[in-house]
């Protein structure tokens, strides 16, 4: 009987590779390169696919007639054609809560760095501009008002961290009742705009919904000019052109972005040349610890599927394909 064959597309932590090397009941290909053409020739023999951030389009799925599982090395799946998987009743598995604390830490790092002007002060010291210290324009987070948009696992971790710094915490999450938000420990706001008007600090932890940005020109117009905006959630949540305009017109103190509408951002993006913006290359979740957990869990999900014991709680399309029912 032919052993199941797993294709791992994209560089993963060595802990995941060690797990693969111990397996005797499967065969596998490992292609560290993220470029589709590097692993496309191997798709036809794949019974399972572990994928990083690459798109999994309908044609990718169609090229793998033996495919039984797609396992995402992460929790987001915006780039996966779930409908194409549903048509063949192929489960799409994610890694669950393995990186939420890392992302929350990254968000609060950005809030701190922007409020303390770390990028600007670091450059000043290196350029011999010591007297920049006399501008007295860094801020404390104590008693500032933080709006958390999206109170899932990441948002809740951030809430706990922010509470330790004495912040007032507002939350906007249309999926939760006001009573639930209060029980979690935040003050619910009646609308996103209400929260934006009140906030000194704004951190986005919501999924992308539809084609319109969550924070566009209208939203940026009502945010305090002294406020800081951070996005570690999804690219496209912020209208980047409107964000640049707001920063240029001093309608916003600063912004931190770990995710972008285009990744990587194009070289001509004005965001790349601003001192009031902190940018990271979609690394909020990629600590050594979380990378290890993502690698091991994404591999294990595929192995569990082959063994007939995939955890339904980690399958995002379980209802559509009748998985685990």
TIDREN-972225 format. One record per atom (N, C-alpha, C): x, y, z. Coordinates in pm, whole numbers, plus 50000, padded with zeros to 5 digits. Example, Ala and Ser with C-alpha at 12.3 -4.5 7.8 and 13.67 -1.06 7.14 Angstrom:
<rs>
513194943150780512304955050780513204967050780512854977550708513674989450714512905000350787
</rs>
This chain:
<rs>
500854988150000500005000050000500895012550000500565022249913501375034249900501225042950023502355047850072502325056850187501835070650145501115077750234500725091550202501955100150182501845109650089502965118350058502605132750094503475138950170503245152550218504195162150149503655173350103504465184150046504475195850143505655199550189505835210950278506435222150194505645232650170506055243550081506325256050163507585259650175507975271450252508855267550370509765276450402510695274050512509975272850645510265262550722509655260750854510745258250958510375259751084511295257851196511825243551196513055241951239513695228851239512945218651324512165223251421511385213851503510375206351417509785213251318508875206551227509585196451140510795199851097511565190451015511965178151095512295180251222512645168651307511445159351321510245165251333509045156951341508865148851213509075155151098508965147950971509955136450963511165139051008512225128950996511965116351079511105117651179510805106051264509685097351207509055102151099507895094951047508305083550955507725071950978507995060350894506805056650807505645062750834504425058950763504075068550649504935078450624504685087750515505985090350439505855096150322506995101950250506715116950238507745124650208507525139050201508545145850111508145157550063509035166949995509035179750076510205185650090510335198450161510975208450066510235219150034510725229449943510715242650021511875247050072511905259250154511485271850078511655271849947511345283649867509835286149866509435298949883508025302549883507445304249742508305304649641507845307049505507085294849452505895297349399505015286349357505685277149255506415283049160507035274749056508035264849114508525267349236509495258449297508875245349344507605245949382506985233549431505795228949347505395236949248504255233149163504435219449098505635215849049505785202648986505535190949082505575193749212505405183049311503955181449356503085190749317501705190249361500945177549318501155172449196500355160849153500505148549241501625147149311501805135149395501525137949543501045149849575500835153649715499475149049766499495141349876498265138049948497945148750051498975156250091498795167050186499715178550152499265190750186500065202650159500145210950287501365213450331501605223050439502155235450373501505246850398501845258850324502005270550419502935279350388503175291450469502175302150426502665313250370501795324450335501405324650188501865314950110501605314949966500115313249938499635319149830498245316549789498045301849752496885296549790496485283149746495235285249662495455286549532494365289849440493675277349389492575279549319491805268249265492665259649172493505266149090494335258448998495405250449071495865255549185496815247949267496145235349319494945236949368494185225549422493875215649311493495220649194493155211849082494355203849034495575209049056496775202149011497165190549102496425188749210496745178249308495555168849325495395159349235494225150449239494155141649364495295139549431495325130949550495145138749680495015151749671495045160449790493915157149887494285155450015493325152150120493325162250234494325170950241494455180450351495335192150308494885204250342495755215950334495925221050476497145221950521497435226250658498215239350652497605250050708498235263250707499195264650824500375269450794501405272450894501065286050953499955286651027499465299151082497975298051108497335309551129495895309451157495085316551050495705325450972494985332350866494905323650742493835325550665493695317650542493045325850431493275339050433492725347750330493195343850190494405338250181494995335150050494635321150001493765314150074493375300550036491995300849974491845294249861490535293049796489745282149867489035286249970488315276550054487185269949974486555277549885485455271849806485945260249720487135261749663487685250849582487955238549667488395240649792488585229249883487245223049920486245231449944484925226349982484325217249875484545220949749483975213049639484515198849639485725197149690486305183749696486315178149838485655185449929485565181450070486945179050132487855188250101489215187850155489275197150276489655192250392489745200950510490905210750500490655222850550491695232950566491955234550715493145230650759493485231050901494405242850930494235248451047495115259051095495745254351226496635262551279497415257951395496805261951529495715269451528495085273051655495865283751728495725283851858496265294751940497725292051976498605293951878500025291851904500835304751897500225315551846501015327751828500315340451874499175339251941498405351051976499155360052075499845354152170500595362352266501755369552195502395362852100503485369152027502995381351949501825380151886501285391351809500895402851903500305399452017499945409952114501195417152164502255409752190503515416052232504045425352123503915421151999504405429351887503595442251878502285441051896501435452951890501805462951999502005457952121502325467352229503745472852212504635465052150505965470152118505855482152024504995481051924504815492051829504205504251898503235501951984502615513052057503665520252143504485512652211505565518552292506575525952204507015519552097508055525452014507605538651953506335539251912505835551551852505575562351957505075558452072504815568452175506125574152230507165566052234508485570452284509405575252172508905574952047509665579751931511025572851919511035559751940512285552151943513025553151811512325551851700512985552551568513675566051550512975576651582513505590151562514675592751656514535588951783515595591451880516835582951852516625570751808517755562151772518565568651660517885573451556518585579751445519285592651491518645599851583519235612451631520565609951701520615599751785521855596551855522945592751755522585584751657523565580351557524085592051472523265602351456523655613951375524255625251459524395622951589524955633251675523985644351712522685641751696521665651751726521155650051870522065651051964521755648252103520685657652159520685670052117519765679952174518315678052132518065667952048516675664752015515895660852141516635656452242515995652452369515235664052431515585676152400514965687852464513615691552404513135683552309511815686352254510695681352346511025672152437510035666952533508745662252464508865654452358507655650852286507385635752281508025628052368507605614152384506435613652482505695602852478504485601652558504555589752651503815590552761503605579152850502315572052810502275559052833501065551452805500115551152925500635554353041499815554553162498635564153145497435559053173496185566653168495775570853026496455565552925495985567752788494835558052759494035561552659492895553252620493245544952498493205531852513493515522452406492225516452352492025517252220490925510352154491455497752089490915486252129491255473452068490115469851974490425468751845489415465351745489535450551714488625442751771488675428351758489185422051886488265415951962488625411052094488675395752096489405390351999489675376051999490845373052091491545362052062492645357852150493745368352158494115374052042495195383952041494745396452114493555401152083493035413052148492955411452299492605399652344492485397252489493855396952556494835391252487496185391852542496665406252553496395414052449496805428152450496095435552562494835432452583494075438752692494775436352826495175424052851495845421052978497155428452993497915429552883499175436952889498925451752914497945457252842497645471552854497145475152993496375466153051495855468753186497005470553284498085463153264499235464153354499945477553346499705485053238500305498253224499355509453260498215505953318497295516053366496515523253258496285516553147495525522753039494025520653058493235529753004491795527852990491575520252861490815509352866490715500352751489285500052698489155504352572487905503452498488005491552402486875485652368486895474652272485715475852177486005473052050484955472151949485055458551884483985450851897483925437651835482455434151812481975435751688480555433251661480125418951685481095409851699480755395951725480505392851871480725402651958480545400652102479515410452155478745406052251477785415052315478515424452409477855435452443478445445052537478745438352670477855429452712478055422652839479295413752835479495406852724480685398252712481955406552714481945417852645483125426652643483425431652784482395435052858482595439452996483185428253081482695415953061483205404653137484675402053106485075404452981486475402552943487355413153007486785424953034487545435053107487725448253035486955450352927487065462852851485735470352854485795482852818484575490752804484105489852659482905484652634482425483652496482095497452439482345499252310481935511452243480785508152148479905517752130478685515152052478965513751904480035519751857480395518851715481895520851702482425516651587483845518651561484185533551566483365541751507483635556151504483665562151643482775557451729482775562251868484115559251934484595547051916485885543251974487045551051915487035553051784488115560351718488195574751768487055580851792487045594751840487675595951979487525585752061487945586452200489375581652222489915574052130491155566752157492405575252137493375573052226494735578252208495595568252131495265555552147496005544552085494985534952025495275529951905494335521051836495115509051784494645497051817495315484851771494295475851703494575472151578493635464251498493925449351510492885441851542492985427151554491745420551496491235426351389490005421651326490325414751194489455405651149489665399551017489305409350906489775406650787489415414650670488035410450625487155419950604485785416950562485435425850443485225419950328484855427650210486045434750147485745443150050486785449949974487185463450033486335469050118486625482250172487495481250297488435490650313489265490550435488435493850558488825488350670488155491450796488445505750837489695510050813490115523650845490445530750714489495538950671489675546550548489765561350577489575569450475489715583950490488735589450594487495584550592486495589550687486875586350830487405574250853487795570250988489025578051035489995579750945491195587250981490875601751013489815606850954489455620850977488925623351117488435612951184487855615051317488795610551429489925604451394490905600451495491645612851546491985612851673492755623951729494075625751654494495638151636495755640851567496955636051648496745633651778497825628751865497815613451878496915606851807496735592451825497765584351747497915571851789498795562151725497945550451678498185545951555497415535151493498355523651459497985511451502498825499651478497985488651414498545482151313497885470851248498815458851243498495448651323499215435851318498275424651275497135428451215496095418551185496145413951040495615422050949495515418250809495865430350721496565427750612496775438150514495455442150452495305454950420494055459650361493065465150461493325463450590492435469150691492535484350693493685489650651493905504150649494105508550504493445519350466493705525750336495055532550347496075526750284497435531450304497675545350243497025548350133497155561750075496555572250168495395569050224494755578350318495585579750445496245568850486497105569250603498285578750581498935577750466500045586750434499585601250434498415603650376497875617250372497635622650513497085614150600496825618450738498135621550810499145613450789500445615850853501095628450799501015630450669501615642450608500965655250661499655654550687498915666250734498855667050886499675659050954499755659151100498415656151165497615647551099496335643451154496455630651235497665625951250497945613551322499385614251370499635609751493500995610351547501915600251482501405588251460502265577951402501485565251376502125556151303501475543451269502505532251271502055520451309502875508451306502185497851222502885492551123502305482751032503175470351024502575459051051503245446251030502705439350906501555444250857500895438250740500545449450643500465445850512500315455850408499345451050302498785460650228497895457050118498625448650015499865452349985500735444349899501945440049981502265427249978503415422450055504385415349962505655420049961506135431950032505595444649970505595455850045505125468449987506035472749872505445479449775506225483849659507245494249703508355494749632509455503749670509055518349666508035521549588507605535449576506655539849687506285530649776505345534049883505925545049972505135555449994505585566450080505765562050224505135551150262505275546150399506725542650431507475538650330508845534050351509795545450386509345557550371510255568950386509825578650496509005573750588508505582450695509095578550830509505588450906510045585951039508955583551142507705587351110506615585451204505865572351182506505563351108505925550151081506955539551116506515529151186507365517551213506815505851132507675499351056507285488550966508045475751001507325464651000507965451551016507405442250909508175432350863507805424250747506905412350780505715415250832504735404850866505355394350960505995399451066506725390751157506145390551298504985396551319504435397251455504305383451519503965373651440503765360151495505015351651489506085356751429507225348151399508345349151501508015346851627509065344951726509635330851710510755328651770511335315151765510375304951825509745308951937508845299652005507595296751923506995307251868505755304951793506055298151659507195301251598507575294451473507715279451497508275275751611508395261651645507015255351660506115262251733504775256751754503995255751623504135266051537503425265551409503935254251320505235252451317505805241851234505335228151280505445225751409505065212651462503575210151445502745220051475501305218051468500835216451324501385224351231500945223151092501335209551034502505204551070502895191051028502005180551094501785182151224500985172351297499555171651245499005183251205497655182951148497585174051025498595175050939498615166550819498765151950856499655149050951499845135150995498555129651056497895137951136496635133651199495555130951094495545139150989494565136850882494815123450815496065120550785496395107650723495995096150813496095098250945495765087651041494295087451078493515096451021492085096851049491715102751183492565111351239492265116851372492535131951379492315138851267492475153351264491465159851357491935169151439491075176151535490105185251462488785182851471487835191451399487905206051441488345208651564488415222451613489425230751535490345224151466491375231151389491035231851240489855227151203489425227151062488465238751041488865248250959488065260550945486835258650856486855248650767485715246450678484965233750713484985229850840484385217050880482895216350852482185227450869480735227150845480425225550696481215232450613480965232050469481225218250411482175210850469482515197750411481985186150496481275189450604480725179050691481785171550767482885178250797484005171350864483715170051013483915158051066483765155851210482325154751255481385154551160479975153751200479485139351193
</rs>
